Amino acid sequence: MNPSTAQARVLVDELIRNDVRHVVLSPGSRNAPLSFALHEAAVAGRITLHVRVDERTAGFLALGLARGDGRPVAVTCTSGTAVANLHPAVLEARHANVPVIALTADRPVELYRTGASQTVDQQRVFGLDTLQFPIAERRTGQNGLWRSLVCRVVATAREQGPVHLNVPFRDPLVPDGDDDWPEDLDGRPFDVPWTRVAERATTSLHTADHLGPRTLVVVGDSDLDITDLAERAGWPVVAEPTEGTGLALRHGSLLLNSDLPAHLEPQALVVVGRPTLTRGVLKLIARTPVVHVLSRDLDWPDPQFAATHTSTDLVLGEHEVDHDWLTSWQHADKAVSDVVDDLLAGQPWPTGLHVARDVVAALPAGANLFLGSSNPVRDVDLVAAPRPDVTTFANRGVAGIDGSVSTAAGLALTAGPTVALIGDLTFLHDANGLLIGPGEPRPDLTVVVLNDDGGGIFALLEQGAPEHAATFERVFGTPHGVDLAALCAAHHVPHVRALDADHLRRELGRPDGIKVVEIRAERNELRTLHARLKAAVSTAFH
């Protein structure tokens, strides 16, 4: 057996022993030893293999698989620019703490700086420490080394998020039909890992003595849960859609984006994780005297430099409950809800706000929802009623539109049938997410695309102001005119155009296979609509 084949087989076997159940493969020459070993393991039923021809799509598919499964997922590719194409997904995984293993094949070190094809320095290419495999050699003493390194990689992924494992292979890169090797290449008995790694966890506990009864809880991108504490303390909760807490106010973000009256101004904030969707939250953090950030990360979120306390956990201790405080927020939320319902009832369907409300309301209990960045996740945050019985995901680590179709597909393959709500540019940015070979596992995924022919979110930002109209459309609005039905047909993916709210709801039953539901909307009134919404909210509770 040649050294590259031996190393690849051991590496794949030890990944499986460490409970890695899904691997995404992009084809290439230098990663051929891994491709053969992975295919052999998949045929034996030991692992589920997903093949994607586009490394960027492969990376985000791995991200979605890992988020849905909760276990590390590996994605492997050849050397050179293929590695760089994994970078967007690795960035998202890093900032969202998702256990993705970037398993990159490399040229042997003697080919560096020689002009050899597809050869670049892949060390720290993702800004992460690179765990470098040694070049395999035909000698004894390597099996334990290789297996130990894999155990370190998987343990790091479980506790810290993405890991870069770089494996240089020398020719020959394909099996030679000979199984002879100088040492036994078996792993530990009974398929256990070579090294069993116990979880390392640290918790910092803080008593909430510095937080009075007029405290507001703001929940961003986090897996920390203080629902029980907030309920006992009588604190209102404003949560982003991905958090799914049953205590959250329906229109908390709208309230925080308005001019809060004095009786709703908090004396303290508990910020859970990293809120990213609304500027109103950042302004509130900046002006509140006591801000306690709950985060497991030593790089705790604090872009306003306003945090007065931080810990991983919070206990209540003796605490005075101000029942009027919670009631005031609930009454304000109800008043805003009435205003939103009236405004949308008087506005022709569809707008992004209509679609966000209708999609969330139509989902069956137990469904998975993926929200694209830009407007869809914000529209849901503004107007949709919270659904604790729906698990909501979004790529909020770095909040890019990259790889959204592929991430949603990965979620559907591990977490179960999924509905994705994304914009047209987000959809086009990852159109290769529809490129799934005929022998590959296919997700049960309905992709709802709000198509307003361009970048609607920019109409809501400073560059969308009337004085920038001469510049806006070409460099921010970016109309594309793409026929989404034809694009779907090219990929043999069913496409439906929803013409009204009832039609949309009928298309949102339990997903079966992959399908695209397109809704066409206009951008020209978007800025005006949001201005009317903000004005109406500001008068609702004064």
C-alpha positions in Angstrom: 0.0 0.0 0.0 1.4 3.4 -0.9 1.8 6.0 2.0 -0.9 8.4 0.8 -3.5 5.7 0.6 -2.6 4.4 4.1 -2.7 7.8 5.7 -6.1 8.7 4.1 -7.7 5.4 5.1 -6.5 5.8 8.7 -7.6 9.5 8.8 -11.2 8.7 7.5 -11.5 5.7 9.9 -10.5 7.8 12.9 -12.9 10.6 11.9 -15.8 8.0 12.0 -14.6 6.7 15.4 -14.8 10.3 16.7 -18.5 10.4 15.7 -18.1 12.4 12.4 -21.1 11.2 10.4 -21.2 13.6 7.4 -18.3 14.6 5.1 -18.7 16.9 2.1 -16.2 16.3 -0.8 -15.3 18.5 -3.7 -13.4 16.5 -6.3 -9.8 17.1 -7.2 -6.5 15.4 -7.9 -4.5 16.1 -4.7 -7.3 15.0 -2.4 -7.8 11.8 -4.4 -6.5 9.6 -1.5 -9.2 11.0 0.7 -11.8 10.7 -2.1 -11.1 6.9 -2.4 -11.1 6.4 1.3 -14.4 8.3 1.9 -16.2 6.5 -1.0 -15.1 3.2 0.5 -16.5 4.2 3.9 -19.7 5.5 2.4 -20.3 2.3 0.4 -19.8 0.3 3.7 -22.5 2.5 5.3 -20.1 4.0 7.9 -20.5 7.6 6.8 -22.8 9.8 4.7 -20.8 11.4 1.8 -22.0 14.5 0.0 -20.3 15.5 -3.3 -20.4 19.1 -4.5 -18.4 20.5 -7.5 -18.1 24.0 -6.0 -16.0 24.4 -2.9 -17.8 27.4 -1.7 -21.1 25.6 -1.9 -19.4 22.6 -0.2 -18.2 24.7 2.7 -21.7 26.1 3.4 -23.3 22.7 3.0 -21.0 21.4 5.7 -21.9 24.5 7.8 -25.6 23.6 7.5 -25.0 19.9 8.2 -23.1 20.7 11.3 -25.7 23.2 12.6 -28.5 20.8 12.0 -26.7 17.8 13.4 -24.8 19.4 16.3 -21.7 17.3 15.6 -18.5 18.1 13.7 -18.7 17.8 9.9 -15.7 17.7 7.6 -15.4 19.3 4.2 -12.5 18.3 2.0 -11.0 19.7 -1.2 -7.9 19.8 -3.3 -5.0 22.3 -3.0 -4.7 25.8 -4.3 -7.6 28.1 -5.0 -10.0 25.3 -4.0 -8.9 26.0 -0.4 -9.6 29.7 -0.6 -13.1 29.0 -1.7 -13.8 27.4 1.7 -12.9 30.7 3.4 -16.4 32.3 3.5 -17.9 29.3 5.2 -15.0 28.9 7.6 -15.4 32.6 8.6 -19.1 32.1 9.3 -18.4 29.0 11.3 -15.7 30.8 13.3 -18.0 33.6 14.3 -21.0 31.4 14.9 -18.9 28.6 16.7 -20.0 25.9 14.3 -17.8 22.7 14.3 -16.7 22.5 10.7 -13.4 20.7 9.9 -11.7 22.1 6.8 -9.8 19.1 5.6 -7.6 20.4 2.8 -5.2 18.4 0.7 -1.8 20.0 0.0 1.3 19.5 -2.1 4.4 18.2 -0.3 6.6 20.9 1.1 9.4 20.3 -1.5 7.1 21.8 -4.2 6.6 25.1 -2.4 8.1 28.0 -4.3 8.9 25.9 -7.3 6.0 27.0 -9.6 4.3 23.6 -9.2 0.7 23.7 -10.3 -2.0 24.4 -7.7 0.6 25.0 -5.0 0.2 27.8 -2.5 1.2 28.2 1.2 -1.9 26.9 2.9 -0.7 27.5 6.5 -3.1 29.8 8.4 -4.9 30.6 5.1 -8.2 30.9 7.1 -6.7 32.9 9.9 -6.8 29.8 12.1 -4.0 27.8 13.5 -3.4 25.0 11.0 -3.0 21.5 12.3 -0.5 20.1 9.8 -0.3 16.4 9.1 3.2 15.1 8.4 4.0 13.6 5.1 3.2 9.9 5.2 6.2 7.6 4.9 6.4 3.8 4.5 7.7 3.0 8.1 6.4 2.0 11.5 5.2 4.4 14.2 2.7 6.5 12.2 -0.7 4.9 12.9 -0.9 6.2 16.4 0.4 9.7 15.4 -2.2 10.0 12.6 -5.1 8.9 14.8 -4.0 11.0 17.7 -4.0 14.1 15.5 -7.5 13.4 14.2 -8.8 13.1 17.8 -7.2 16.5 18.6 -8.9 18.0 15.5 -12.4 16.7 16.3 -12.1 17.7 20.0 -11.1 21.2 19.0 -14.0 21.5 16.6 -16.5 20.4 19.3 -15.3 23.0 21.8 -14.0 25.9 19.7 -15.7 25.8 16.2 -13.9 25.4 12.9 -10.6 23.7 12.5 -8.1 23.6 9.6 -6.5 20.2 9.0 -4.0 20.4 6.2 -2.7 17.1 4.7 0.1 17.0 2.2 0.1 14.0 -0.1 2.9 12.7 -2.3 2.3 10.7 -5.4 1.0 8.1 -6.0 -2.4 9.4 -5.1 -4.5 6.4 -6.0 -4.7 2.9 -4.4 -2.3 0.3 -5.9 -4.3 -2.8 -4.9 -1.7 -3.8 -2.3 -2.6 -3.9 1.4 0.8 -4.6 2.8 2.1 -2.0 5.3 5.0 -2.2 7.9 2.7 -1.9 10.9 -0.9 -2.7 12.0 -3.2 0.2 10.9 -6.2 -0.8 13.0 -7.7 1.6 15.6 -8.7 0.9 19.1 -10.9 -2.2 19.8 -14.7 -1.8 19.5 -14.4 1.2 17.2 -13.7 3.7 20.0 -11.5 6.8 19.3 -7.8 6.5 19.7 -7.9 9.2 22.4 -11.2 9.7 24.3 -11.4 13.4 25.1 -13.5 14.7 28.0 -15.2 18.0 27.4 -13.4 21.0 28.9 -15.8 23.6 30.2 -15.5 26.8 32.2 -18.4 28.7 33.7 -18.3 32.2 35.2 -21.2 32.9 37.4 -22.4 36.4 38.4 -25.2 37.3 40.8 -27.6 39.9 39.5 -27.4 42.3 42.5 -26.4 45.2 40.2 -29.5 44.7 38.1 -32.7 46.4 39.3 -36.3 45.6 38.6 -36.4 47.9 35.5 -34.1 45.6 33.5 -34.6 44.7 29.8 -33.2 41.5 28.3 -31.9 41.7 24.7 -31.2 38.3 23.1 -29.0 38.1 20.0 -27.1 35.3 18.4 -26.4 32.9 21.3 -27.1 29.4 22.6 -27.4 30.7 26.2 -30.8 30.6 27.7 -32.0 32.8 30.5 -35.7 32.4 29.9 -36.4 31.1 33.3 -34.5 33.9 35.0 -36.2 36.6 33.0 -39.6 35.2 33.8 -38.9 35.0 37.6 -37.4 38.5 37.5 -40.3 40.1 35.6 -38.0 41.4 32.9 -39.2 42.0 29.3 -37.4 40.1 26.6 -36.5 41.3 23.1 -35.1 38.4 21.1 -33.9 38.1 17.5 -35.8 35.4 15.4 -33.1 32.7 15.7 -33.5 32.6 19.5 -37.1 31.3 19.6 -37.9 32.1 23.2 -41.6 32.0 24.2 -41.2 35.1 26.3 -40.1 37.4 23.5 -42.2 40.4 22.6 -43.6 40.2 19.1 -42.4 43.7 18.1 -39.5 44.3 20.4 -37.2 45.5 17.6 -39.8 48.0 16.4 -40.1 49.4 19.9 -36.4 49.8 20.3 -36.1 51.5 16.9 -38.7 54.1 18.0 -38.4 56.9 20.5 -39.0 55.1 23.7 -41.1 57.1 26.3 -39.6 57.6 29.7 -41.7 54.8 31.3 -40.1 52.2 29.0 -36.5 53.3 29.3 -34.6 50.5 31.1 -32.2 51.2 34.0 -30.2 48.1 33.1 -29.7 45.7 30.2 -28.8 42.0 30.0 -27.4 41.4 26.6 -27.3 37.7 25.7 -24.9 36.9 22.9 -24.5 39.2 20.0 -27.5 41.2 18.7 -26.9 42.3 15.1 -30.1 43.1 13.4 -31.1 46.6 14.5 -29.4 49.9 15.2 -32.0 50.6 17.9 -30.4 48.0 20.1 -27.0 49.5 19.7 -28.3 52.9 20.6 -30.0 51.6 23.6 -26.9 49.8 24.8 -24.9 53.0 24.4 -27.2 55.1 26.6 -28.0 52.5 29.4 -25.9 52.9 32.5 -25.7 49.2 33.4 -25.0 46.6 30.6 -24.4 43.0 31.6 -23.2 40.9 28.6 -23.7 37.1 28.8 -21.3 35.3 26.5 -19.1 32.1 26.5 -16.5 33.9 24.3 -13.6 35.8 25.9 -14.1 38.1 23.0 -17.5 39.1 24.5 -19.7 41.2 22.2 -19.5 44.9 23.0 -19.1 47.0 19.9 -20.4 50.1 21.8 -17.7 49.6 24.5 -20.5 50.0 27.0 -20.5 46.7 28.9 -20.2 47.1 32.7 -20.2 43.4 33.5 -19.8 40.1 31.6 -20.1 36.4 32.6 -21.3 33.1 31.1 -24.1 32.8 33.6 -26.4 34.9 35.8 -28.3 34.0 39.0 -31.0 36.2 40.4 -30.5 36.1 44.2 -32.8 38.4 46.2 -34.7 40.5 43.7 -37.6 43.0 43.7 -40.1 42.4 41.0 -41.8 45.5 39.4 -44.9 44.0 37.8 -45.8 47.3 36.2 -42.5 47.3 34.3 -43.3 44.1 32.4 -47.0 45.0 31.9 -46.0 48.4 30.4 -43.8 46.7 27.8 -46.5 44.1 27.0 -49.1 46.8 26.5 -46.8 48.7 24.3 -46.1 45.6 22.3 -49.8 45.0 21.8 -50.4 48.6 20.7 -47.6 48.2 18.1 -49.0 44.9 17.0 -52.3 46.5 16.2 -50.6 49.3 14.3 -48.5 46.8 12.2 -51.6 44.7 11.4 -53.5 47.8 10.2 -50.6 49.1 8.2 -50.1 45.8 6.4 -53.8 45.3 5.8 -53.8 48.7 3.9 -50.7 47.9 1.9 -51.0 45.9 -1.4 -49.5 42.3 -1.1 -46.6 41.5 -1.4 -44.0 43.4 0.5 -41.1 41.8 2.4 -43.0 42.5 5.6 -46.1 40.7 4.3 -44.1 37.7 3.2 -42.1 37.5 6.4 -45.3 37.5 8.5 -47.1 35.0 6.3 -44.2 32.5 6.0 -43.6 32.4 9.7 -47.4 32.1 10.5 -47.9 29.3 7.9 -45.1 26.9 9.1 -46.3 23.7 10.7 -45.3 23.1 14.3 -41.8 21.5 14.5 -40.7 23.1 11.3 -37.2 24.4 10.6 -36.8 27.9 9.1 -33.7 29.4 7.6 -33.6 33.1 7.1 -31.3 34.9 4.6 -29.3 37.9 5.7 -30.2 41.4 4.6 -34.0 42.1 4.6 -35.6 38.6 5.2 -34.2 38.1 8.7 -34.9 41.8 9.6 -38.5 41.6 8.2 -39.2 38.6 10.4 -37.6 40.4 13.3 -39.9 43.4 12.8 -43.3 42.0 12.1 -43.6 38.2 12.5 -45.1 36.6 15.6 -42.6 34.6 17.5 -42.9 30.8 17.0 -41.3 28.9 19.9 -42.5 25.7 18.1 -40.3 26.5 15.0 -36.5 26.3 15.1 -35.1 29.3 13.3 -31.6 29.5 11.8 -29.6 32.2 10.1 -26.0 32.8 9.2 -25.4 35.6 11.7 -21.8 34.9 12.5 -20.6 37.4 9.9 -24.1 38.0 8.4 -23.1 37.5 4.8 -25.4 36.4 2.0 -22.9 33.7 0.9 -23.9 30.1 0.7 -27.5 30.5 2.0 -29.1 27.9 -0.3 -26.3 25.4 0.6 -26.6 26.1 4.4 -30.3 25.6 4.2 -29.8 22.3 2.3 -27.4 21.1 5.0 -29.9 21.9 7.7 -32.6 20.0 5.8 -30.4 17.0 5.5 -29.6 16.7 9.2 -32.3 18.7 11.1 -35.2 17.7 8.9 -37.5 19.4 6.4 -36.7 23.1 6.1 -38.2 26.2 4.7 -35.8 29.0 3.7 -36.8 32.6 3.2 -34.2 34.6 1.2 -33.9 37.5 -1.2 -33.2 37.3 -4.9 -29.5 38.4 -4.7 -28.9 35.9 -1.9 -30.5 33.2 -4.0 -28.4 34.1 -7.1 -25.2 34.3 -5.0 -25.5 30.6 -4.2 -27.3 29.3 -7.3 -24.8 26.5 -7.3 -26.6 25.3 -4.1 -29.1 23.8 -6.5 -26.4 21.8 -8.3 -26.9 18.4 -6.6 -25.8 15.3 -8.5 -28.3 12.5 -9.3 -26.8 10.1 -6.8 -26.5 12.6 -3.9 -28.7 12.8 -0.8 -31.4 15.3 -1.6 -32.8 17.7 1.0 -36.4 18.3 1.8 -36.2 22.0 1.3 -38.6 24.7 0.1 -36.7 27.9 -0.8 -39.0 31.0 -0.8 -37.4 33.8 -2.8 -38.7 37.4 -2.5 -37.6 38.7 -5.9 -37.5 42.5 -6.0 -34.8 42.5 -8.7 -32.0 43.8 -6.7 -30.6 44.9 -3.3 -33.7 46.1 -1.5 -31.9 46.5 1.8 -29.8 49.4 0.5 -33.0 51.4 -0.1 -33.4 51.4 3.7 -29.9 52.7 4.4 -28.3 56.1 4.0 -27.4 55.5 0.4 -31.1 55.0 -0.4 -31.9 58.6 0.5 -33.4 60.7 -2.4 -30.3 62.8 -2.8 -28.4 59.7 -3.9 -31.0 58.6 -6.5 -28.7 59.2 -9.5 -26.1 56.8 -8.1 -28.3 54.3 -6.3 -29.8 52.0 -8.9 -26.6 50.9 -10.6 -24.2 50.4 -7.7 -26.6 49.6 -4.9 -29.9 48.5 -6.3 -28.1 46.3 -8.8 -31.0 45.0 -10.9 -30.3 41.7 -12.6 -33.4 40.7 -14.6 -32.7 37.0 -14.2 -35.4 34.5 -15.0 -35.5 32.4 -11.9 -37.9 29.9 -13.4 -35.4 29.2 -16.2 -32.5 29.0 -13.7 -34.4 26.4 -11.7 -35.4 24.5 -14.8 -31.7 24.2 -15.8 -31.1 22.5 -12.4 -34.3 20.3 -12.7 -35.6 22.0 -9.6 -39.4 22.6 -9.5 -40.3 26.3 -9.5 -43.6 27.9 -8.5 -44.5 31.6 -8.6 -46.9 32.5 -5.7 -49.3 35.2 -6.8 -51.1 35.8 -3.5 -50.9 35.0 0.2 -53.2 32.0 0.0 -51.1 30.5 -2.8 -48.0 31.0 -0.7 -49.5 29.3 2.3 -50.5 26.3 0.2 -46.9 25.9 -1.0 -45.6 25.8 2.6 -46.7 22.4 3.7 -44.1 19.9 4.8 -41.2 20.1 2.3 -40.7 17.0 0.1 -37.7 17.3 -2.1 -36.2 20.6 -3.2 -38.5 23.3 -4.6 -38.3 27.1 -5.2 -41.3 29.4 -4.5 -40.8 32.8 -6.1 -42.7 36.0 -5.0 -42.2 39.1 -7.1 -42.2 42.4 -5.4 -41.2 46.1 -6.0 -38.4 48.0 -4.4 -39.5 51.6 -5.2 -41.8 52.0 -2.2 -39.7 50.1 0.3 -38.1 53.2 2.0 -41.5 55.0 2.2 -43.2 51.9 3.7 -40.6 51.5 6.4 -40.7 55.2 7.2 -44.5 55.0 7.6 -44.1 51.9 9.8 -41.6 53.7 12.1 -43.8 56.8 12.3 -46.9 54.7 13.2 -45.1 52.8 15.9 -43.8 56.0 17.5 -47.3 57.2 18.0 -48.8 53.9 19.1 -47.9 54.1 22.8 -47.4 57.8 23.5 
